[in-house]
Amino acid sequence: MRIACLSFRQPYAGLVLNGVKSVETRWRPLLADVRSCTLAVHIAQADWEGDEWSNVLTQMFGMNHRQVEELLESGERFGRGVVAGLVDVGETWYCAEDLPPEEMKELEKAACLTGLQQKYLTRLSNPRWLTEPLYLRGHKNVWTVNIPERLLPSDEQE
């Protein structure tokens, strides 16, 4: 299966594939061209710089330290430098600075990140893990990967 792929740093890759993060943020509309398509999620070697995600998980989701640690461990199940799963891509839009505070808070929770103003947001849905990892070096931007059918979740196989 040939499919578009994007590298995500941890913990965001795991948060996407575990269904916690449903909005991706970028400084440009990187995912606009793959709207209504399935995207492969590559787990980058590097971690995200910053810990905003931790505050969102504890304060907005109400998770305790143990729950956060279990979620992080689940996201690391296949390690790094791998294509680990699939997610469906929805609409991409520009996040204005003047959103009502309640709407901004909901978007920050969905993105597991604060400070979304002036970024492009993309809705993600239907996350699913591959049956096993596909070891590949990541790339910048959106790239194409060939995922063997045997690695696809059972509902994706023909």
C-alpha positions in Angstrom: 0.0 0.0 0.0 1.6 3.3 -1.1 0.6 6.1 1.2 1.6 9.6 2.3 3.7 9.7 5.5 4.7 12.3 8.0 7.2 12.1 10.8 6.0 13.0 14.3 8.2 13.5 17.3 7.4 11.8 20.6 5.3 12.0 22.6 3.0 13.4 19.8 3.3 10.3 17.5 2.0 8.1 20.4 -0.6 10.6 21.4 -2.0 10.6 17.8 -2.0 6.8 17.4 -3.6 6.4 20.9 -6.4 8.8 19.9 -5.5 11.5 22.4 -4.3 14.1 19.9 -6.8 14.8 17.2 -5.5 18.1 15.8 -2.0 18.4 14.2 -0.3 21.8 14.2 2.2 23.2 11.7 3.5 26.6 10.7 2.3 26.0 7.2 -0.6 24.0 5.7 1.5 20.9 5.2 -1.4 18.4 5.3 -3.9 20.3 3.2 -3.1 18.3 0.1 -3.8 15.0 1.8 -7.3 15.9 3.1 -9.7 13.0 3.1 -6.8 10.6 2.8 -5.1 8.2 5.1 -1.6 9.2 6.4 1.1 6.9 7.7 2.5 8.0 11.1 6.3 7.8 11.3 7.9 8.1 14.8 10.9 10.3 14.6 14.1 9.6 16.6 14.0 13.0 18.4 11.7 14.1 21.2 9.5 17.2 21.0 11.3 20.1 22.6 9.1 21.4 25.4 6.6 19.9 27.8 3.4 21.7 27.0 1.8 18.3 26.2 2.4 17.2 29.8 0.5 20.2 31.2 -2.4 19.6 28.7 -2.6 15.9 29.7 -2.7 16.7 33.5 -4.7 19.9 33.5 -7.1 19.6 30.6 -7.5 15.8 30.5 -7.2 15.4 34.3 -4.6 12.6 34.0 -2.4 11.7 37.0 1.3 10.9 36.7 0.7 7.1 36.4 -1.8 7.6 33.6 0.6 9.9 31.7 3.4 7.4 32.1 1.3 4.5 30.8 0.2 6.6 27.8 3.8 7.5 27.0 4.9 3.8 27.3 2.1 2.7 25.0 3.3 5.3 22.4 6.8 3.8 22.6 5.6 0.2 21.9 7.4 0.1 18.5 10.4 2.3 19.3 11.7 5.1 17.2 12.6 5.4 13.5 9.5 3.4 12.4 6.2 3.8 10.6 3.9 2.8 13.4 0.4 3.4 12.3 -2.3 5.2 10.2 -4.6 8.1 10.7 -7.2 9.8 8.6 -6.7 13.4 7.6 -9.5 16.0 7.7 -9.8 19.7 7.1 -6.8 22.1 7.5 -7.5 25.7 8.6 -5.6 28.7 9.9 -6.0 29.4 13.6 -6.8 33.1 14.1 -5.6 35.0 17.1 -9.1 36.2 18.1 -10.8 32.9 18.8 -13.1 32.9 21.9 -11.2 31.4 24.9 -13.5 28.4 25.2 -12.9 27.4 21.6 -9.1 27.9 21.9 -9.1 25.8 25.0 -10.8 22.9 23.2 -8.4 23.2 20.3 -5.4 23.2 22.6 -6.8 20.1 24.3 -7.3 18.3 20.9 -3.7 19.4 19.8 -2.1 18.6 23.2 -0.4 22.0 22.8 -0.8 25.6 23.7 -0.1 28.7 21.7 -2.0 27.7 18.5 -2.5 31.2 17.2 -1.2 31.8 13.7 -0.6 28.0 13.1 -2.3 25.7 10.6 -4.4 23.1 12.3 -5.5 19.8 10.7 -8.2 17.5 12.1 -7.0 13.8 12.5 -9.3 10.8 13.1 -9.5 7.1 13.1 -6.0 6.3 14.5 -4.8 2.7 14.3 -1.5 1.0 14.9 0.2 -1.3 12.4 0.5 -4.9 13.4 4.2 -4.4 13.7 6.6 -1.5 12.9 8.1 -0.7 9.6 11.7 0.4 10.1 12.4 3.4 7.9 14.4 6.6 8.1 12.1 9.7 8.4 12.0 12.7 6.1 11.0 16.3 6.3 7.6 17.3 5.0 5.1 14.7 3.6 6.8 11.7 1.9 5.5 8.4 0.4 6.0 5.0 2.0 5.1 1.5 0.8 3.5 -0.5 3.7 3.3 -4.2 3.2 -0.2 -5.5 3.5 0.8 -7.9 6.2 1.5 -4.9 8.5 -1.9 -3.3 8.0 -4.6 -3.5 10.6 -7.0 -6.2 9.6 -9.7 -3.7 8.6 -7.3 -2.2 6.1 -6.4 -5.4 4.3 -8.1 -6.2 1.0 
